[in-house]
Amino acid sequence: MSRTGDDATGYIRAGAVSVGLVDEGQWWRFASSIFVHIGVSHVLLNCIAIWVIGRVAETMFGRGRTLAAFFVGGFVGAVASYLTMPAGIAAGASG
């Protein structure tokens, strides 16, 4: 999820991806943004998705591979958001 404007300051402090800050060398934001969510509905939707899809994936692939897929997917999503957004911030496990 992405957002622009004055309300983005708190999300930036929490570790969301910001094009300008990543350009300045804050690459760690690709990992930290996985755990930052923009709003209650964003958190709830991701929790439901992890509960439903995560349980199936964990049964099929095991806990370690499911966690690896979550973190790699979140990281790749954050990089994709960074590469495609001209301004603003991005946060969340889905990038």
C-alpha positions as CSV (number, residue, x, y, z in Angstrom):
1,M,0.0,0.0,0.0
2,S,1.3,3.5,-0.8
3,R,0.5,6.9,0.5
4,T,1.6,10.5,0.0
5,G,1.2,13.7,1.9
6,D,1.8,15.0,5.4
7,D,0.4,12.0,7.2
8,A,3.3,9.9,5.8
9,T,5.8,11.2,8.3
10,G,5.0,8.6,11.0
11,Y,5.2,5.8,8.5
12,I,8.6,7.0,7.3
13,R,9.8,7.1,10.9
14,A,8.5,3.5,11.4
15,G,10.5,2.3,8.4
16,A,8.3,2.5,5.3
17,V,9.9,2.7,1.8
18,S,10.4,6.2,0.7
19,V,12.0,6.8,-2.7
20,G,14.1,9.7,-1.6
21,L,15.4,8.0,1.5
22,V,16.3,4.8,-0.3
23,D,18.1,6.8,-2.9
24,E,20.1,8.3,-0.1
25,G,21.2,4.9,0.9
26,Q,18.6,3.7,3.4
27,W,18.3,0.2,1.8
28,W,17.2,-1.3,5.1
29,R,13.8,0.1,4.4
30,F,13.1,-2.8,2.0
31,A,13.1,-5.2,5.0
32,S,11.6,-2.9,7.6
33,S,8.6,-1.9,5.4
34,I,7.4,-5.5,5.6
35,F,6.3,-4.9,9.2
36,V,4.8,-1.4,8.7
37,H,1.2,-1.2,7.8
38,I,-0.9,1.8,6.7
39,G,-4.1,1.7,8.7
40,V,-6.1,-0.8,10.6
41,S,-7.8,-2.3,7.6
42,H,-4.4,-2.9,6.0
43,V,-3.2,-4.9,9.1
44,L,-6.5,-6.8,9.3
45,L,-6.5,-7.8,5.7
46,N,-2.9,-9.0,5.9
47,C,-3.6,-10.9,9.1
48,I,-6.6,-12.7,7.5
49,A,-4.5,-13.5,4.4
50,I,-1.6,-14.9,6.5
51,W,-4.1,-17.0,8.6
52,V,-5.8,-18.5,5.6
53,I,-3.1,-18.8,3.0
54,G,-0.2,-19.2,5.5
55,R,-1.8,-22.3,7.0
56,V,-2.2,-23.9,3.6
57,A,1.3,-23.0,2.6
58,E,2.7,-24.2,5.9
59,T,1.0,-27.6,5.5
60,M,2.3,-27.9,1.9
61,F,5.8,-26.6,2.2
62,G,6.7,-26.6,5.9
63,R,7.2,-23.7,8.3
64,G,10.7,-22.8,7.1
65,R,9.9,-22.5,3.5
66,T,6.7,-20.6,4.2
67,L,8.6,-18.1,6.3
68,A,11.2,-17.8,3.6
69,A,8.6,-17.2,0.9
70,F,6.9,-14.5,3.1
71,F,10.2,-12.6,3.7
72,V,11.5,-12.9,0.1
73,G,8.0,-12.0,-1.2
74,G,7.8,-9.0,1.1
75,F,11.3,-7.8,0.2
76,V,10.7,-8.2,-3.6
77,G,7.4,-6.4,-3.2
78,A,9.1,-3.5,-1.5
79,V,11.7,-3.3,-4.2
80,A,9.0,-3.4,-6.9
81,S,7.1,-0.6,-5.2
82,Y,10.3,1.5,-5.0
83,L,11.0,0.9,-8.7
84,T,7.5,1.8,-9.9
85,M,6.4,4.7,-7.7
86,P,7.6,8.2,-8.5
87,A,6.9,9.6,-5.0
88,G,5.3,8.7,-1.7
89,I,5.8,5.8,0.6
90,A,5.1,2.1,0.5
91,A,4.6,-0.3,3.4
92,G,3.2,-3.8,4.1
93,A,4.1,-7.3,3.5
94,S,2.6,-7.1,0.0
95,G,4.9,-4.2,-0.9
